[in-house]
């Protein structure tokens, strides 16, 4: 049943123009930035050759590209997740889904898996740009893999919190704005931690930016992976509890 719900979720996404528009807009924006970063790399090359430890194309072109991609997708992902459960509530189909002989866990995991499929497609399409550089230069494959995994985990975290906030309301606009606000707070909480010297490490650990930036630099730390997995699990559990509460009402 989880796969059935996931298939329905991804089908619904791609039957609407929103998913296609998001893919197109993100690809155009980042494609332009990708070409700009390549131009900058060629302009900087004479100065780079004078350095002892020359940063490669992965550091100068690919990492900044996906750092920008994370910011753009932070603003766009709420538009993808806002309808996941809120639309079901508005159309009164959630009641039918809840009353069917499947558990809340299967419903939530199915919807999350559908969103993850979209994330996988989106990130994989974006990775075609850096992969095209293999034609003319060498790329740090290890860093590229770390960036790819980081983007999947980051956007999956966006999807998990978006799914939870979508379960709290039947208004898609409220779900989108709430998700964006929550994601923005978790993104900049690292800056807030700088003003709290005593709790800086604790607050900084909660920041999505800190863990993403570390993996963008090619530092694949299991603590960062664990952070994302725990983050995703917590919000999926909260979504399950929310739907269980509504079923009992």
Secondary structure, 3 states (H helix, E strand, C coil): CHHHHHHHHHHHHHHCHHHHHHHHHHHHHHHHHHHHHHHHHHHHHHHHCCCCCCCCHHHHHHHHHHHHHHHHHHHHHHHHHCCCCHHHHHCCCHHHHHHCCCCHHHHHHHHHHHHHHHHHHHHHHHHHHHHHHHHCCCCCHHHHHHHHHHHHHHHHHHHHHHHHHHCCCCCHHHHHHHHHHHHHHHHHHHHHHHCCHHHHHHHHHCCHHHHHHHHHCCCCCHHHHHHHHHHHHHHHHHHHHHHHHHHHC
